[in-house]
Amino acid sequence: MTVQPTHELIAAQKAALLTQPHLSMQDIEVDVSTLTPLTPQIISRQATINIGTIGHVAHGKSTLVRAISGVNTVRHYKERFRNITIKLGYANSKLYKCPTCPPPDCFKSFGSEKEDTPKCTSPGCESTLLLIRHVSFVDCPGHDVLMATMLAGAAVMDSALLLVAGNQPCPQPQTSEHLAAVEIMKLQHIIIVQNKIDLIVREPGAAQRQYDDIKKFINGSVAEEAPIIPISAQMKYNVDVVVDYICRIPIPLRDFTSAPIMIVIRSFDVNKPGEDAETLKGGVAGGTILKGVMKIGDEVEIRPGIIRKDPKTGAVSWTQIMSKVTQMKADENHLMYAVPGGLIGVGLKVDPFLTRADRLVGQIIGHPGKMPDVVLEIEATYYLLRRLLGVKSDGGDKAKQKVSKLKVDEMLMINIGSTSLGGKVLTISSDRVRIQFLNPVCSNEGEKIALSRKIDRNFRLIGWGEIKKGYASKSKKSSTV
């Protein structure tokens, strides 16, 4: 019989963690057989599904995330100054349903810190809301030169919101490119959001005409059956309908029993300048757990770790980093253990110099001896797009330029998981390619890769593939840093 923990137990766990933040948690017993992605004690504290926001630049991706979660994902000075997303944004949100109000008014969304059983905010209704989902949003940049960043975000998405601005023709260049990217990642659940509907409300038939353009655009794609929701993210019009459809997305099957593997999409140094040595905190890695359950106190390995290149011979070597999990958080919620799905921050017993400015992006964290291999070469099947996406000709129309075949010794940009790195084509056959990387990467056979070629000074998506075999490199002796 599975006994669901009470809210009092959850509160007690949180209080214990807050009062003893450096307590070793190696002895925490987690019965993974009783856990599911919708277990109350899980979704009370942590998101269990990653929703990406994709689409062309300035179509309202960050605004929609803010409308649902209350979190502004545009946080860095350069992003605020230019009013665009440059780095991957992230925000968590709890989604509720009122048992009394009619749909879609019954769907409510709040920040991740909201209590589990709040009262309905509709006028005259005092019903207790039911917590349906706890989601993480991965807010991707829409600018064409930031395609590699978008692909890194796509590596951790379970589904996506594709935004189309109602006051612009559809599709725009990155609308096409982003949709192709999520098709490569085999995302099955896509919701199309026709945003900025308030800007065209006075143009008779404009919204319907664009709706027809969107239907034509997605015909034959993975989003062919996707719902199209007209909204105004700025005015928060119809946002509750978007929440309704997000709650209908099934939670993917999760592996709770294997050794934990976490993919890193951001990393930070949380110390302020001039921090005293006594209060110095270790580095922080942000990302999502792909499988297994990670606990505070776990001894972990970071692969590939520190990468070095011999200046004389050009030989590349790597040194995995041995560390320990000291803290875990989902937004402001402290966790004693974390499960697959959702974005979390993991505090590590590691020199913060190694995590500052996203230096650990693309790395894999897991239990020592149970990690994927580190490789310098791969053999993969590959498939090329028929034509370039996201490129316009001088005349303003989409270039009908076909994607040319791969060439031996050609340099490509390869995306594996959240890693973007250079790769040299060694050999080519009709459906297989062997690629040598400039830096080592941690990967598994069967993992999807994206191929990009430099065109007009920017890397453009040209195809995808699947790793069939990796050729492992040998590391130096591991160290605790």
C-alpha positions in Angstrom: 0.0 0.0 0.0 1.4 3.4 -0.9 1.1 6.0 1.8 1.1 9.6 0.5 2.9 12.0 2.8 0.9 14.8 4.3 1.5 18.5 3.9 2.7 18.5 7.5 5.5 16.1 6.6 6.4 18.2 3.6 6.6 21.3 5.8 8.7 19.4 8.3 11.1 18.3 5.6 11.5 21.9 4.4 12.0 23.2 7.9 14.7 20.6 8.6 16.5 21.4 5.4 16.4 25.2 6.1 17.7 24.8 9.6 20.5 22.4 8.7 21.5 23.3 5.1 24.9 21.6 5.3 23.6 18.3 6.9 24.8 15.2 5.1 21.8 13.6 3.4 23.4 10.3 2.4 21.1 8.4 4.8 17.9 9.8 3.2 15.7 6.9 2.3 13.6 7.5 -0.8 11.2 4.7 -1.8 11.2 5.4 -5.5 8.6 2.7 -6.1 6.0 5.0 -4.5 6.9 8.1 -6.5 5.3 9.3 -9.7 5.7 12.7 -11.5 2.3 13.7 -10.0 2.8 12.4 -6.4 1.7 15.3 -4.1 5.0 15.5 -2.3 6.8 15.9 -5.6 4.7 18.5 -7.4 4.4 20.4 -4.2 8.1 21.2 -4.3 9.3 20.6 -7.9 8.2 20.9 -11.5 8.0 17.6 -13.3 7.6 18.7 -17.0 9.6 21.1 -19.1 7.6 23.3 -21.5 9.7 25.3 -24.1 8.6 28.6 -25.6 9.8 28.9 -29.1 9.3 31.1 -32.1 10.6 34.2 -33.9 12.2 37.1 -32.1 9.8 39.6 -30.3 6.7 37.4 -30.8 6.0 37.4 -27.0 7.7 34.3 -25.6 9.0 35.9 -22.4 5.8 37.9 -22.0 3.7 34.7 -22.0 6.0 33.0 -19.5 5.6 36.1 -17.2 1.8 36.1 -17.7 1.6 32.5 -16.5 4.3 32.3 -13.8 4.8 35.9 -12.7 8.5 35.5 -13.4 10.5 37.7 -15.7 13.0 35.5 -17.5 14.8 38.6 -19.0 17.3 39.0 -16.2 20.7 40.0 -17.5 21.7 43.6 -18.2 22.2 43.1 -21.9 18.8 41.4 -22.2 17.0 44.2 -20.4 18.9 46.8 -22.4 18.0 45.3 -25.8 14.7 43.8 -24.6 15.4 40.4 -26.1 16.2 37.0 -24.7 19.9 36.1 -25.1 20.5 33.3 -22.6 18.0 30.5 -21.9 15.4 31.8 -19.5 13.7 29.7 -16.9 10.7 30.0 -14.6 8.5 27.5 -12.7 4.8 27.7 -12.2 2.0 25.8 -10.4 -1.2 25.3 -12.4 -4.5 24.8 -10.5 -8.1 24.0 -11.3 -11.1 25.2 -9.5 -13.7 22.5 -9.0 -16.6 25.1 -9.1 -15.8 27.6 -11.8 -16.6 26.8 -15.4 -13.8 26.3 -17.9 -11.6 28.0 -18.9 -12.0 30.4 -15.9 -11.4 27.4 -13.6 -7.7 27.3 -14.6 -5.3 29.4 -12.5 -1.6 29.8 -12.5 0.8 31.1 -9.9 4.5 31.1 -9.1 6.3 28.0 -7.8 6.2 29.2 -4.2 2.4 29.2 -4.0 0.8 26.9 -1.3 -0.7 23.7 -2.5 -4.4 24.5 -1.6 -5.0 28.2 -2.2 -8.5 29.7 -2.5 -10.0 30.5 -5.9 -9.5 34.1 -7.0 -12.6 34.4 -9.1 -15.2 36.9 -7.7 -17.7 35.2 -5.4 -15.9 31.9 -5.4 -14.1 30.6 -2.3 -13.4 27.0 -3.5 -10.1 25.4 -2.8 -8.0 25.0 -5.9 -6.6 21.7 -6.9 -2.9 21.5 -7.9 -2.9 19.8 -11.4 0.6 20.5 -12.7 4.0 22.0 -11.7 5.8 23.0 -14.8 9.2 24.5 -15.8 9.3 26.9 -18.7 12.4 27.0 -20.9 12.4 30.4 -22.6 14.4 30.2 -25.8 15.8 33.2 -27.7 14.3 33.9 -31.1 17.1 35.7 -32.8 18.7 33.9 -35.7 22.3 34.1 -34.4 21.2 32.4 -31.1 20.0 29.2 -32.8 22.6 27.1 -30.9 21.2 28.4 -27.6 17.7 27.4 -28.7 18.8 23.9 -29.6 20.4 23.6 -26.1 17.0 24.4 -24.6 15.2 21.9 -26.9 17.4 19.1 -25.4 15.4 19.3 -22.1 11.9 20.1 -23.5 9.0 17.7 -23.1 6.7 19.9 -25.2 6.6 23.4 -26.6 4.6 26.5 -27.0 5.1 27.9 -30.5 4.4 31.6 -30.5 3.2 33.5 -33.7 2.7 37.2 -33.5 -0.7 38.2 -34.9 0.6 41.4 -36.4 3.2 39.8 -38.6 3.0 37.4 -41.6 3.4 33.7 -40.8 5.8 32.1 -40.9 8.7 34.3 -40.0 12.2 32.8 -40.5 12.9 31.5 -37.0 9.3 30.2 -36.7 10.2 27.7 -39.4 13.7 27.0 -38.0 12.4 26.4 -34.4 9.6 24.2 -35.6 12.1 22.1 -37.5 14.3 21.9 -34.4 11.5 20.5 -32.1 10.7 18.0 -34.9 14.3 16.8 -34.7 13.9 16.4 -30.9 10.7 14.3 -31.5 8.5 16.5 -29.4 4.9 15.2 -29.7 2.9 17.8 -27.8 3.0 21.3 -29.3 0.6 24.2 -28.6 0.5 27.1 -31.1 -0.2 30.5 -29.5 -1.4 33.3 -31.8 -0.2 36.2 -29.7 -0.7 40.0 -29.9 -4.3 39.5 -31.0 -5.1 42.8 -29.4 -3.1 44.6 -32.1 -5.2 43.4 -35.0 -8.6 43.4 -33.3 -9.7 46.4 -35.4 -8.8 44.8 -38.7 -11.8 42.8 -39.9 -10.8 39.2 -40.8 -7.1 39.7 -40.0 -7.0 37.1 -37.2 -8.8 34.5 -39.3 -6.5 35.1 -42.3 -3.5 34.5 -40.1 -5.1 31.5 -38.6 -5.5 30.0 -42.1 -1.8 30.9 -42.8 -0.8 29.1 -39.6 -2.8 26.0 -40.6 -1.1 26.0 -44.0 2.3 26.4 -42.4 2.0 23.5 -40.0 0.4 21.1 -42.5 2.4 17.9 -42.7 4.6 18.8 -39.7 4.6 17.4 -36.2 2.3 20.3 -35.1 -0.3 19.5 -37.8 -3.0 18.6 -35.1 -1.8 21.2 -32.6 -4.4 23.6 -31.2 -4.1 27.3 -32.2 -5.0 29.6 -29.3 -5.5 33.4 -29.9 -4.2 35.4 -26.9 -2.8 38.7 -25.8 0.0 37.8 -23.4 0.5 41.5 -22.5 -3.2 41.9 -21.6 -3.4 38.4 -20.1 -6.3 37.7 -22.5 -7.0 33.9 -23.0 -4.0 32.9 -20.9 -6.2 30.7 -18.8 -7.0 28.7 -22.1 -3.2 28.2 -22.6 -3.0 26.9 -19.0 -6.0 24.6 -19.7 -4.1 23.0 -22.7 -0.8 22.8 -20.8 -2.7 20.7 -18.1 -3.8 18.3 -20.9 -0.2 17.5 -21.8 0.5 14.0 -20.5 3.6 13.7 -18.2 6.2 11.6 -20.0 7.2 8.3 -18.5 10.0 8.8 -16.1 12.7 6.4 -14.9 13.0 6.8 -11.1 15.0 3.7 -10.4 18.2 4.1 -12.5 21.3 6.0 -11.3 20.7 9.7 -11.7 21.8 11.6 -14.8 21.5 15.4 -14.9 22.0 17.6 -18.0 23.4 21.1 -17.4 21.9 24.1 -19.3 23.1 26.9 -17.0 25.8 27.3 -14.3 26.6 30.1 -11.9 28.8 31.6 -9.3 26.4 32.9 -6.6 29.0 34.6 -4.5 29.2 38.3 -4.4 32.5 40.1 -5.1 34.7 40.3 -2.0 33.0 37.3 -0.3 34.9 36.1 2.8 36.5 32.7 2.5 34.4 31.5 5.5 31.1 32.2 3.8 32.2 31.3 0.2 29.6 29.0 -1.5 30.4 26.3 -4.0 29.3 26.5 -7.7 25.8 26.0 -8.8 24.6 24.0 -11.9 21.1 24.4 -13.3 19.4 21.9 -15.5 17.1 18.9 -15.5 17.4 15.3 -14.3 16.9 12.9 -17.2 16.5 9.8 -15.0 17.0 8.6 -11.5 16.6 10.5 -8.2 19.4 12.8 -6.9 19.7 13.5 -3.2 21.6 16.0 -1.1 24.8 14.4 0.0 25.3 12.3 -3.1 28.8 12.0 -4.4 28.7 13.0 -8.0 30.9 13.1 -11.1 30.9 15.9 -13.6 31.8 14.9 -17.2 33.8 15.7 -19.3 34.9 18.2 -16.5 38.0 20.3 -17.2 39.2 20.2 -20.8 42.8 21.0 -21.7 44.6 21.2 -25.1 48.3 20.7 -25.4 49.7 23.8 -27.1 52.5 21.8 -28.8 50.7 18.7 -30.0 47.1 19.9 -30.1 46.1 16.8 -28.2 42.9 17.2 -26.1 42.5 15.7 -22.7 39.8 15.9 -20.0 39.6 15.6 -16.3 36.3 14.6 -14.7 35.4 16.5 -11.6 34.5 14.6 -8.4 32.1 16.6 -6.2 29.2 16.4 -3.7 25.7 17.8 -3.8 25.3 20.3 -0.9 21.9 21.9 -1.8 19.1 21.6 -4.3 16.4 24.2 -5.2 13.5 24.5 -7.5 13.0 28.3 -7.7 12.9 29.2 -4.0 11.8 25.7 -2.9 14.5 23.8 -1.1 14.6 20.1 -2.0 15.9 17.1 -0.1 15.8 15.0 -3.3 15.0 15.8 -7.0 13.3 13.6 -9.6 13.3 13.7 -13.4 11.6 16.6 -15.2 11.6 20.3 -14.3 14.5 22.6 -13.9 16.5 22.6 -10.7 19.6 24.3 -9.3 22.2 22.0 -7.7 24.7 23.4 -5.3 28.0 21.6 -5.6 31.1 21.3 -3.5 33.2 22.7 -6.3 35.3 25.8 -7.0 32.8 28.4 -8.2 35.3 29.6 -10.8 34.4 26.4 -12.7 30.7 27.2 -12.8 30.7 30.9 -13.4 29.4 32.4 -16.7 27.8 29.1 -17.8 31.1 27.2 -18.0 29.5 23.9 -17.1 26.8 24.1 -19.9 26.8 20.9 -21.8 28.3 18.8 -18.9 26.6 15.8 -17.4 26.3 15.1 -13.7 25.8 11.7 -12.2 27.0 9.0 -9.9 30.7 8.0 -10.4 31.0 4.8 -12.5 27.5 5.1 -13.9 28.0 7.9 -16.4 27.8 7.9 -20.2 31.2 7.6 -22.1 33.2 10.7 -23.0 33.9 10.7 -26.8 36.0 12.6 -29.3 34.5 11.0 -32.4 31.1 9.6 -33.3 29.6 7.6 -36.1 26.0 8.7 -36.8 23.2 8.3 -39.2 22.2 11.7 -40.7 19.4 13.3 -42.6 19.6 16.7 -44.3 16.9 19.3 -44.7 15.7 19.9 -48.2 16.3 23.6 -48.0 17.7 26.2 -45.6 15.3 27.5 -42.9 15.5 31.0 -41.4 17.3 32.5 -44.3 16.0 35.2 -46.6 17.2 36.3 -50.0 18.0 39.9 -50.9 14.6 40.2 -52.5 12.9 39.5 -49.1 11.5 36.1 -50.1 12.7 32.8 -48.6 15.7 31.5 -50.3 14.9 28.3 -52.2 18.5 27.3 -51.8 18.9 23.6 -51.3 21.1 22.2 -48.5 24.2 20.9 -50.2 25.7 17.6 -49.3 28.2 17.1 -46.5 31.9 17.3 -47.5 34.9 15.6 -46.0 37.0 17.9 -43.8 34.0 20.3 -43.5 33.5 22.0 -40.1 30.0 21.8 -38.7 28.4 22.9 -35.4 27.0 19.8 -33.6 24.4 20.0 -30.9 24.3 17.0 -28.5 22.1 17.5 -25.5 22.8 21.0 -24.3 26.3 21.0 -25.8 27.2 23.0 -28.9 30.7 22.2 -30.3 32.6 22.1 -33.5 33.0 18.9 -35.4 35.1 17.9 -38.5 33.6 15.5 -41.0 36.0 12.6 -41.4 34.1 10.2 -43.6 30.7 10.1 -45.4 28.6 7.3 -46.8 25.0 7.4 -48.1 23.4 7.6 -44.7 26.3 7.7 -42.2 28.9 10.2 -41.2 31.9 10.1 -38.9 32.7 13.3 -37.0 35.7 14.3 -34.9 34.9 16.9 -32.2 37.1 19.8 -31.2 36.4 19.0 -27.6 35.3 15.8 -25.8 31.6 15.4 -25.1 29.6 13.0 -22.8 27.0 11.1 -24.9 25.1 7.9 -25.3 24.4 5.7 -28.4 21.0 6.5 -29.7 21.2 10.2 -28.7 19.9 12.7 -31.2 22.2 15.4 -32.7 21.5 18.5 -34.7 23.8 19.6 -37.6 24.4 23.3 -38.4 26.6 24.8 -41.2 28.0 28.3 -41.3 26.2 30.4 -43.9 26.5 34.1 -44.2 28.5 34.3 -41.0 25.9 32.5 -39.0 25.3 28.8 -38.3 22.1 27.5 -39.8 20.3 24.3 -39.1 20.9 21.8 -42.0 19.9 18.5 -40.6 19.9 16.0 -37.8 21.2 12.5 -36.9 21.5 9.8 -34.3 24.6 8.5 -32.7 25.3 4.9 -33.6 28.8 4.5 -32.1 31.1 6.7 -30.0 34.9 6.5 -29.8 35.9 7.1 -26.2 38.8 9.3 -25.3 41.0 8.5 -22.2 40.9 11.0 -19.3 43.5 12.1 -16.9 43.1 11.0 -13.3 40.0 12.4 -11.8 40.1 15.1 -9.1 38.0 16.9 -6.6 38.1 20.6 -7.5 
